[in-house]
Amino acid sequence: MVRTEISLFLKNIPGEMGKLAQLMGDNNINIDALTIQDASEYVRQLFLARGKSLKRIASSSSYQSMHKDSAEYALVRFLVNQTDKAVDLLAQKGYIFDIMPVITLEVENEPGKLAKISQKFGENNININYLYGSALSESEKYLFVFSPENIEQATEIFTPEY
């Protein structure tokens, strides 16, 4: 299923994630999935992508400055049950964010399932930019969130009944 992921930069200081979670909770918005990483890794990946594509997104000195500044931030990617409401709220509160489509798959919690899904991406020549997911060990299903290079092609492969 295609869903809209919200990616935002959050100050990398104690309490900021709590403020974001409280904002969502106070507005009856459930966070369905979430991952956090150091934003400097995200900036490093931008720099590497620039090298592969030969596109000049920014100068090397700009990237070095961005990398230094990005250590003060975390990159939070998450899915919510009311995306439009969350986006409006984040904009009102002055958060720096972006949205993008991702593929979410709720599948049986069994050994080898992630391997089969990942191989299916590979067999169709679709690179996975990143993924995150989780399940409790006793849960029958788990949720994985995939960010493929080609969302349209991935959508054709992974139908809702997958």
N, C-alpha and C positions, 0 to 999 in steps of 0.2 A: 504494500500500500504506500502511496506517495503521501508524505506529510511535510509540513513546513517547519523547518528547524530555525530557531533563533540563536544567533551567535552574538555575544556581546563582550565588551571589555569591561572588566570589573577591577577596581583598585585591589592590589594584592596586599591587603592589610586585614588584620583580624576584625571579624564582624561584618564584613561586606556581603559575604554569601548569606549570612543570616538576614541582613536587610532585604536582599533580593527575594529570598524565600518568604519572608514575612509579607512583603509587598504582594507577591502572588497569592499567598494564603488569605490575606485580608480582603482580597478581591475575588475570592472563591475560584481561583485559577489553580488547577492541579498540575504539578510538574510530573510528567509521565516518564521522562528519561533525562539524564543529565550527565555531562562530562566536563571536567575542568582541567586545563593545562596551562602551563606557564606561557604567556603570550610571546615571549622571546622565541620559543620554538616555532610558533606560527609565523613570525617575521622571518626566521631563518628559512622556513619552507618557501615563503614568497621569494626570497633571494635565490634559492636553488631553482625554483620554477622559472625565474627570469633567465637563469643560465641555460636551461634546457630549451626554452622557446626562443631565445635570443631577442626577446622583446625587452625594451628598457622601460620597466615600470617606474623605476626611480634610480638615481645614481648610486654608486657603491657607498659614497659618503653618507647619502641619505639613509641607506639601509643600516649602516653602522650606527647612526644616530637613533634610528627607529629601534634597533635591537637594544641599545642601552636604555632607552625610555621604556621599552616594552617589559623590561624586568619588573617594573612597578605595577604591572597589570597581569591579570589572568584572563585567559580566553575561556568563556563559559558557553557551551553549546547545549541547548535543551529543547525538549518538546513539551508542549502544554496542551491541555484539553480545550482551551479557548484562545487560539492564536491571535485572532484579530483584536480581541480585548486586551491581551497581553502586550501586543505591539503598540496599541494606543496608549496604554499605561506607561510603558517604557519610554515612549516618545515624550509624554507629558512630564516625566521625571528626569528627562535629560540624559538618559543612558545612550551610549554609543553602541549601536547594534546593526545587524544585517539579518536578512532572512534568506533561506534557500531551500529548495526541495531536497528531500532525502527519501530513501526507501526504508520502510520499517517492515520487519518480518516477525510475526509471532509464530514460533515453531515449537515442535515437541522438544522437551528437554531430555535429550539422549546423546550418548557419546557418538561423535563423528558427524553430527548434524551441521555444525559450523564448517567442517571440512567440505561437505557436499555443497553447501551454499557457496562457499568461496570458490570452489572448483568450477561451479556453474558460471560465475562471473568470468573466471579465467578462460573457460572453453568458448565464451562468447567475446573474448578479447576486450573485456571491460575492466579497467583498473579500479581498485577500491582506494579512494583517497584516504579515508579513515572510517572506522566503525567503532561502535561501543554498544554494550548491552549487558544484561545480567538476568539471573534467575536465582531464586533460593534453591538449594539442592533438592528439597522435597517438592518443588513446584513441578507441575506437569508441562508447563510451557515457559518459554523465555522470550524476551523481546530483544532484537538486534536492530540497530540503526546503522544503515550503510550510506556513505556518500560516494557514489560512483562517478567516474568521469563522464559517463554518458547516461544521464538519468532517463532519457526517452527509451533507449535500448534496454536498460535494466527493467524499466516498467513493463516492457513487452515480455520479458523472460519470467519475472516474478509476479505472477497474477495473484489476486487476493486469496485464492484457495491454495496457494503454495504452502 
